[in-house]
Amino acid sequence: MEELLQLKSYIEQGCYNDALLLIGDMEEMGRDDKVSKIESFLDILLLHIIKKHAEKRTTRSWEASIQNSADMICRINKRRKAGGYYLSSEDLERAIRESWKTALRRASLEAFEGRYDDTEIAQKVDISRIEQEALQLIVRTQGGKYS
């Protein structure tokens, strides 16, 4: 809200360059918020896919969480008015790699009733396969349209 009042003030004073800079900052803050939300859902998505692969089983709850996370990632990632996406498929791949450690650590607390640490859980799964599965699920949920 403070930024909007500052923007109004810049426009009223005719400080258009300052107003444009502030608009750029506001756009960046909005994008950062979207990316942060996407990363949170990526953590949850990967957590359940890791548990599924490590334990070689699944539950309806895990599957529901996986699909819900993919749905939310797609919903948040879509630019409604401008069209396109906040994160391209390459950006999503990078975000998945960056979320890996957090998701693995959380999975180690939940999989096998927490008997294994993150290093031991990592040895039970194929990291690249899980990353690929996560990305494919997101792209498929979006309708196969990411650029």
N, C-alpha and C positions, 0 to 999 in steps of 0.2 A: 504494500500500500504506500509506503514511504517513497518508493521509486516513482509511482504514478503522480504523487504530489510534486515531486521534484521535476518530473517531465512537464507537467502542466506549467510550473513556474518557468522553466526554460523556454517553453513556447510563448508564454505571455511576455517574456522579456526579449523575445526575438533571438535567443541564443540557440539557433538551429543546429549548429555543429555539436554543441553539448547535448542537445536533445537526441540527436542521432547516435551519439556515443552511448548515451544512457539506454536507448532502445536496443542497441547491440548487446549491452550488458544484460538487459532484461531477457532478451532472446536466449542468451547463453545460460542464464540461471534457469530458465524454463527447460532447456534441453538437458542441462545437468540433472534436474529433478526427474525428468523422464528416464534418463539413462540409469540413475540410481534405483528407481523403481524396477526397471527391467532387470538390473543386476540382482536385486533381492529375489525376484521370481526365478531367475536363473539358478541361484543358490538352492532354492527349494526343488526345482526341476532336477538338477544334478544330484542332489541328496537322495531322492527316491530312485533315480535310475542307478546310482551307485549301489544302493541297498539291494535293489532288484538283481543286479549282476553279481554282487558279492555273495548273496545268500542263495542265488539261483532259484528264486521263487518271487512271487509278487502277491499283493493283496489288493482287494478292491479299493481300499483307502489309498494305497500308494498309486494305483493307476489313476484314481480320481485326482489326486494331488498333481501328478505328472501332467494330465490333460488340462487341469485348471491353470497350472503355471504356464503352459504353452499358450493357452487362450489369453491369459492376462498379458503375457509378453507381446503377443500380436496386437492386442487392443491398445496397449500403451505405446507401442512402437509406431503405430500408424499416425501419420500427420493428417488430421481430419480435413482441414481447410486447404492447406498448401499441397496436399497429396504427397505421396512418397512415404519414406520412413526415417525415423531418427537414426536408427542403426541399419546399415547395409548388411548383407550376409557376411561380408568380410569383418565388419565391426562386431557382428554377433559371434563369429568364430573367436575373435580376440577376447570378447567378454566372457565367453564360455571358458576359455583357457585361464582367464584371470579369476574366475569363480571357482575353479577346480579345487584349490587348497581349502577354501572355506567349506565347500560342500563335502569334501573328503573328511575333514575334521569333524563335521557334524554327523556324517554317516558313521564314523567310527564310534560315536556315542550311542547310536541307535541300532546299527546292524549287529547281529549276533549278541544282542543284549549288552553291548558295550565291552565285550571281552577282548577286542583287538584295537590296537591304536591305529592312527591314520596310515602309518607306514605298512602295517600288516594288511589293512584293508586294500591299500593300493596294489599290493602284490596279488590280490585275489581277483582283480579286474583288469580289463584292457582299456586303458585311458582313452586312446584314440577312438576306439569303438563307441565308448560312452559319449564322447564329445560329438562324434558324427551322428549318433542316434538323437542326441538333444537338438542339434541343428536341423536335422531332417524333420523332426517332429514339429519344430517351430515353423519351418518353411511350409510343410504340408498343412499345418493348421491355418496358415495365412493364405492358403490357396495356391501355393507354389510360386508366389510373386514377390521376390525380393531382388533388389538390384543394388 
